[in-house]
Amino acid sequence: MIDRRSVLQTLLGTTLAPWPLATARALAARRSIRMGIQIFTGAVATVWFEKKIFEKRGLAVDARQMADGRSVRDALVAGQLDAGTMNITPFIVGAAASALVMVGVVSLGGDTVGVVARKGAGIGGIADLKGRRVGISVGSTTGNIFVRTVAPQAGLKTGDYQVINMRPADQVAALAAGSVDAITSFEPYMTIAETEGIGVTLMRFGAVDPNPTCLVLTPALVEEPATAILFLRSWLDGVDYWRSHTDEVADVLVQLAHSAGYANVTRAVAAALVRQIKVEPDITPALAEHIKREAGEMKAANLIRALPDWDKVLRPDLLAAARTG
């Protein structure tokens, strides 16, 4: 039997060295990775799981569809999950509170989030939201981009518009009912609102924020480096699949959307979503600086008590190590 302590000590001392595949598989086989994902914001992970791409590397994965990144973060912190997908805001909170580790980027979804105004409400731009009711999922990354960046750039300050806190799933219905004048939302809700004649997109956030979805592991999983590296090798397999099988990817998203009750997600909506998502898995220096800047703004706003230890919670080296073998 392999002496697990000796193997881990050896691997931890050579983080960037190639990983022996047989050893990695032996260690990885000792556990099933529990992962929290979302159909749309975590679409790359969803396809990776549904196509069972991880099995190629001998991994066992128990993936759970969850409502949002905050739910994934809370389950990671509680020890109920080992890995998950989430946007910047929940990641920063989890990194500051429990040293959750970002090991890669699921996707850059700046163009998949934005502001949709109620059709016929006389709203032609962001500045026209002054005095209006805006549906926002308070504490979400999308909401934070609007409040801290988009609204101020349009000359709107706190109090110039009324924030109506609501779940993303309720936003389009609220827009149709006229209980809000606009929503800060994400796909597929934005396209659904447009195709059904309910709303008009005022802007997408890609020009002001890359809106990365983060691939996050618990510190405990990172401390099992062979398992973590094998997981990331499998993740890169999924990235390759997404890029080379766009039709199949759209089909998977349609099927999952319908099974989850999103009957309005047509094949055309799913195909548009695939085109809007940029799949670039690396934590680049520019992206790392963006995350740190966001964290600094959150600390200044008293949304987190202290900044994370970036050397521990941002680990681009693990993905680089996964590429070596």
Summary of the structure (lengths in Angstrom):
residues: 325
radius of gyration: 20.3
end to end distance: 24.2
largest distance: 71.2
contacts: 1140
relative contact order: 0.19
helix: 51%
strand: 17%
